[in-house]
Each structure stands twice: as structure tokens, then as C-alpha cells.
């Protein structure tokens, strides 16, 4: 078995970053929803948290797609 290349390590770092962003976004988004309900925030203010979460999910999807493409190109 060969040692991982620098490209493999870089892809693993990107994948870990995506995982952290996804997990952190979910925790923060759920916390904001709960806090907004407890404090009686207006719906338009809480909607900003929804938009921020959607932006983070779109970014994570984009980076995941890039990782997938790089791995596919390196294999074939």
C-alpha cells in the first residue's frame, strides 16, 4: 500500500472542512430557530438565518462536487 499523496491529503482536508461547515451550520441554524422562538423575533429576522444556512449548504455542495470531480479525474 502506498502513502497518500499531497493531493489526497488536500482532498481530505477539504472534505473535513465541508463536514465541519455542515455540522456547524446545522447546530447554529437550529439554535437560531430555537432562540428566535424563545425571544419572539420577527419572522423576517429569523429568515436571515435561513438564508445564511442555505448559503453554507450551497457552498458545501459546490466544494463536495469539486472534490468528487478531482477524485474522478485522478482515477481515470
VMD Tcl script that builds the backbone (N, CA, C; Angstrom):
set m [mol new atoms 228]
animate dup $m
set s [atomselect $m all]
$s set {name element resname resid chain x y z} {
  {N N UNK 1 A 0.844 -1.173 0.000}
  {CA C UNK 1 A 0.000 0.000 0.000}
  {C C UNK 1 A 0.894 1.242 0.000}
  {N N UNK 2 A 0.550 2.220 -0.802}
  {CA C UNK 2 A 1.384 3.417 -0.915}
  {C C UNK 2 A 0.895 4.497 0.044}
  {N N UNK 3 A 1.792 5.384 0.361}
  {CA C UNK 3 A 1.446 6.506 1.237}
  {C C UNK 3 A 0.566 7.492 0.463}
  {N N UNK 4 A -0.309 8.199 1.173}
  {CA C UNK 4 A -1.157 9.171 0.485}
  {C C UNK 4 A -0.330 10.319 -0.094}
  {N N UNK 5 A -0.730 10.757 -1.265}
  {CA C UNK 5 A -0.038 11.869 -1.909}
  {C C UNK 5 A -0.523 13.187 -1.313}
  {N N UNK 6 A 0.143 14.253 -1.709}
  {CA C UNK 6 A -0.253 15.579 -1.224}
  {C C UNK 6 A -1.653 15.937 -1.723}
  {N N UNK 7 A -1.996 15.492 -2.918}
  {CA C UNK 7 A -3.341 15.726 -3.454}
  {C C UNK 7 A -4.387 15.019 -2.600}
  {N N UNK 8 A -4.088 13.793 -2.204}
  {CA C UNK 8 A -5.011 13.051 -1.339}
  {C C UNK 8 A -5.208 13.763 -0.005}
  {N N UNK 9 A -4.104 14.272 0.543}
  {CA C UNK 9 A -4.196 14.991 1.820}
  {C C UNK 9 A -5.011 16.267 1.675}
  {N N UNK 10 A -4.808 16.980 0.572}
  {CA C UNK 10 A -5.556 18.220 0.342}
  {C C UNK 10 A -7.045 17.929 0.200}
  {N N UNK 11 A -7.389 16.858 -0.502}
  {CA C UNK 11 A -8.792 16.482 -0.649}
  {C C UNK 11 A -9.396 16.073 0.692}
  {N N UNK 12 A -8.623 15.395 1.507}
  {CA C UNK 12 A -9.109 15.001 2.832}
  {C C UNK 12 A -9.348 16.233 3.701}
  {N N UNK 13 A -8.452 17.233 3.615}
  {CA C UNK 13 A -8.651 18.474 4.374}
  {C C UNK 13 A -9.923 19.186 3.920}
  {N N UNK 14 A -10.139 19.231 2.608}
  {CA C UNK 14 A -11.354 19.868 2.093}
  {C C UNK 14 A -12.598 19.126 2.563}
  {N N UNK 15 A -12.549 17.808 2.544}
  {CA C UNK 15 A -13.697 17.018 2.981}
  {C C UNK 15 A -13.984 17.248 4.465}
  {N N UNK 16 A -12.926 17.337 5.286}
  {CA C UNK 16 A -13.128 17.621 6.712}
  {C C UNK 16 A -13.726 19.003 6.915}
  {N N UNK 17 A -13.263 19.982 6.137}
  {CA C UNK 17 A -13.807 21.334 6.232}
  {C C UNK 17 A -15.286 21.349 5.869}
  {N N UNK 18 A -15.652 20.632 4.820}
  {CA C UNK 18 A -17.059 20.555 4.426}
  {C C UNK 18 A -17.883 19.928 5.546}
  {N N UNK 19 A -17.376 18.862 6.142}
  {CA C UNK 19 A -18.102 18.203 7.227}
  {C C UNK 19 A -18.296 19.145 8.415}
  {N N UNK 20 A -17.254 19.896 8.761}
  {CA C UNK 20 A -17.368 20.846 9.875}
  {C C UNK 20 A -18.353 21.966 9.563}
  {N N UNK 21 A -18.325 22.454 8.339}
  {CA C UNK 21 A -19.259 23.516 7.949}
  {C C UNK 21 A -20.700 23.004 7.997}
  {N N UNK 22 A -20.928 21.804 7.495}
  {CA C UNK 22 A -22.288 21.245 7.522}
  {C C UNK 22 A -22.782 21.052 8.955}
  {N N UNK 23 A -21.953 20.450 9.790}
  {CA C UNK 23 A -22.358 20.215 11.177}
  {C C UNK 23 A -22.542 21.535 11.926}
  {N N UNK 24 A -21.609 22.452 11.772}
  {CA C UNK 24 A -21.717 23.745 12.448}
  {C C UNK 24 A -22.921 24.541 11.983}
  {N N UNK 25 A -23.186 24.503 10.688}
  {CA C UNK 25 A -24.346 25.222 10.161}
  {C C UNK 25 A -25.640 24.683 10.751}
  {N N UNK 26 A -25.754 23.372 10.828}
  {CA C UNK 26 A -26.979 22.784 11.383}
  {C C UNK 26 A -27.165 23.178 12.844}
  {N N UNK 27 A -26.094 23.107 13.621}
  {CA C UNK 27 A -26.190 23.447 15.041}
  {C C UNK 27 A -26.561 24.920 15.219}
  {N N UNK 28 A -25.869 25.792 14.485}
  {CA C UNK 28 A -26.159 27.223 14.597}
  {C C UNK 28 A -27.559 27.568 14.096}
  {N N UNK 29 A -27.957 26.946 13.004}
  {CA C UNK 29 A -29.286 27.223 12.447}
  {C C UNK 29 A -30.388 26.773 13.417}
  {N N UNK 30 A -30.246 25.565 13.966}
  {CA C UNK 30 A -31.257 25.090 14.915}
  {C C UNK 30 A -31.260 25.957 16.171}
  {N N UNK 31 A -30.090 26.376 16.632}
  {CA C UNK 31 A -30.016 27.261 17.790}
  {C C UNK 31 A -30.665 28.602 17.520}
  {N N UNK 32 A -30.470 29.145 16.330}
  {CA C UNK 32 A -31.082 30.427 15.975}
  {C C UNK 32 A -32.600 30.292 15.886}
  {N N UNK 33 A -33.068 29.173 15.355}
  {CA C UNK 33 A -34.515 28.958 15.267}
  {C C UNK 33 A -35.132 28.866 16.670}
  {N N UNK 34 A -34.463 28.141 17.541}
  {CA C UNK 34 A -34.973 27.997 18.903}
  {C C UNK 34 A -34.936 29.346 19.630}
  {N N UNK 35 A -33.808 30.042 19.515}
  {CA C UNK 35 A -33.654 31.328 20.187}
  {C C UNK 35 A -34.663 32.344 19.654}
  {N N UNK 36 A -34.884 32.330 18.356}
  {CA C UNK 36 A -35.865 33.236 17.762}
  {C C UNK 36 A -37.265 32.983 18.293}
  {N N UNK 37 A -37.603 31.715 18.479}
  {CA C UNK 37 A -38.913 31.386 19.036}
  {C C UNK 37 A -39.044 31.791 20.493}
  {N N UNK 38 A -37.966 31.587 21.248}
  {CA C UNK 38 A -37.998 31.936 22.668}
  {C C UNK 38 A -38.063 33.443 22.893}
  {N N UNK 39 A -37.354 34.205 22.069}
  {CA C UNK 39 A -37.288 35.651 22.251}
  {C C UNK 39 A -38.328 36.409 21.432}
  {N N UNK 40 A -39.078 35.687 20.627}
  {CA C UNK 40 A -40.140 36.313 19.850}
  {C C UNK 40 A -39.638 37.201 18.724}
  {N N UNK 41 A -38.555 36.792 18.081}
  {CA C UNK 41 A -38.030 37.577 16.972}
  {C C UNK 41 A -39.024 37.575 15.817}
  {N N UNK 42 A -38.986 38.630 15.020}
  {CA C UNK 42 A -39.836 38.696 13.842}
  {C C UNK 42 A -39.364 37.659 12.821}
  {N N UNK 43 A -40.322 37.194 12.032}
  {CA C UNK 43 A -40.007 36.144 11.051}
  {C C UNK 43 A -38.983 36.628 10.028}
  {N N UNK 44 A -39.028 37.876 9.658}
  {CA C UNK 44 A -38.075 38.362 8.649}
  {C C UNK 44 A -36.647 38.354 9.184}
  {N N UNK 45 A -36.462 38.524 10.489}
  {CA C UNK 45 A -35.125 38.471 11.068}
  {C C UNK 45 A -34.623 37.033 11.134}
  {N N UNK 46 A -35.502 36.122 11.512}
  {CA C UNK 46 A -35.126 34.713 11.596}
  {C C UNK 46 A -34.847 34.177 10.192}
  {N N UNK 47 A -35.519 34.731 9.190}
  {CA C UNK 47 A -35.303 34.304 7.807}
  {C C UNK 47 A -33.865 34.561 7.356}
  {N N UNK 48 A -33.209 35.561 7.930}
  {CA C UNK 48 A -31.812 35.813 7.600}
  {C C UNK 48 A -30.927 34.617 7.978}
  {N N UNK 49 A -31.247 33.976 9.091}
  {CA C UNK 49 A -30.505 32.775 9.478}
  {C C UNK 49 A -30.754 31.644 8.483}
  {N N UNK 50 A -31.977 31.564 7.969}
  {CA C UNK 50 A -32.284 30.563 6.949}
  {C C UNK 50 A -31.447 30.802 5.698}
  {N N UNK 51 A -31.351 32.049 5.277}
  {CA C UNK 51 A -30.565 32.370 4.090}
  {C C UNK 51 A -29.084 32.078 4.302}
  {N N UNK 52 A -28.574 32.388 5.474}
  {CA C UNK 52 A -27.171 32.099 5.767}
  {C C UNK 52 A -26.916 30.587 5.759}
  {N N UNK 53 A -27.843 29.818 6.309}
  {CA C UNK 53 A -27.697 28.359 6.312}
  {C C UNK 53 A -27.748 27.823 4.881}
  {N N UNK 54 A -28.645 28.356 4.074}
  {CA C UNK 54 A -28.731 27.910 2.684}
  {C C UNK 54 A -27.435 28.223 1.934}
  {N N UNK 55 A -26.857 29.385 2.188}
  {CA C UNK 55 A -25.597 29.750 1.543}
  {C C UNK 55 A -24.487 28.769 1.950}
  {N N UNK 56 A -24.445 28.411 3.217}
  {CA C UNK 56 A -23.425 27.459 3.678}
  {C C UNK 56 A -23.637 26.085 3.042}
  {N N UNK 57 A -24.877 25.653 2.912}
  {CA C UNK 57 A -25.156 24.356 2.291}
  {C C UNK 57 A -24.801 24.368 0.807}
  {N N UNK 58 A -25.078 25.461 0.128}
  {CA C UNK 58 A -24.724 25.556 -1.296}
  {C C UNK 58 A -23.212 25.539 -1.461}
  {N N UNK 59 A -22.496 26.258 -0.594}
  {CA C UNK 59 A -21.034 26.240 -0.641}
  {C C UNK 59 A -20.518 24.824 -0.422}
  {N N UNK 60 A -21.068 24.119 0.571}
  {CA C UNK 60 A -20.620 22.761 0.873}
  {C C UNK 60 A -20.908 21.824 -0.308}
  {N N UNK 61 A -22.037 21.994 -0.945}
  {CA C UNK 61 A -22.362 21.173 -2.111}
  {C C UNK 61 A -21.379 21.447 -3.248}
  {N N UNK 62 A -21.040 22.701 -3.469}
  {CA C UNK 62 A -20.098 23.072 -4.515}
  {C C UNK 62 A -18.713 22.474 -4.252}
  {N N UNK 63 A -18.232 22.590 -3.032}
  {CA C UNK 63 A -16.910 22.049 -2.704}
  {C C UNK 63 A -16.916 20.528 -2.785}
  {N N UNK 64 A -17.999 19.900 -2.358}
  {CA C UNK 64 A -18.111 18.451 -2.460}
  {C C UNK 64 A -18.065 18.012 -3.917}
  {N N UNK 65 A -18.727 18.758 -4.779}
  {CA C UNK 65 A -18.704 18.452 -6.209}
  {C C UNK 65 A -17.287 18.584 -6.760}
  {N N UNK 66 A -16.555 19.608 -6.328}
  {CA C UNK 66 A -15.169 19.779 -6.769}
  {C C UNK 66 A -14.303 18.600 -6.320}
  {N N UNK 67 A -14.478 18.167 -5.083}
  {CA C UNK 67 A -13.716 17.023 -4.575}
  {C C UNK 67 A -14.023 15.785 -5.406}
  {N N UNK 68 A -15.289 15.570 -5.689}
  {CA C UNK 68 A -15.699 14.408 -6.473}
  {C C UNK 68 A -15.074 14.446 -7.867}
  {N N UNK 69 A -15.095 15.615 -8.507}
  {CA C UNK 69 A -14.508 15.746 -9.840}
  {C C UNK 69 A -13.011 15.491 -9.828}
  {N N UNK 70 A -12.315 16.022 -8.834}
  {CA C UNK 70 A -10.870 15.798 -8.743}
  {C C UNK 70 A -10.540 14.322 -8.554}
  {N N UNK 71 A -11.283 13.649 -7.721}
  {CA C UNK 71 A -11.032 12.221 -7.494}
  {C C UNK 71 A -11.327 11.409 -8.744}
  {N N UNK 72 A -12.410 11.780 -9.424}
  {CA C UNK 72 A -12.779 11.069 -10.650}
  {C C UNK 72 A -11.693 11.268 -11.721}
  {N N UNK 73 A -11.198 12.494 -11.851}
  {CA C UNK 73 A -10.170 12.783 -12.840}
  {C C UNK 73 A -8.846 12.098 -12.503}
  {N N UNK 74 A -8.529 11.990 -11.229}
  {CA C UNK 74 A -7.271 11.347 -10.820}
  {C C UNK 74 A -7.301 9.833 -11.009}
  {N N UNK 75 A -8.483 9.225 -10.951}
  {CA C UNK 75 A -8.591 7.779 -11.092}
  {C C UNK 75 A -8.550 7.334 -12.555}
  {N N UNK 76 A -9.049 8.173 -13.436}
  {CA C UNK 76 A -9.170 7.721 -14.817}
  {C C UNK 76 A -8.269 8.437 -15.723}
}
mol reanalyze $m
mol bondsrecalc $m
mol representation Tube
mol addrep $m
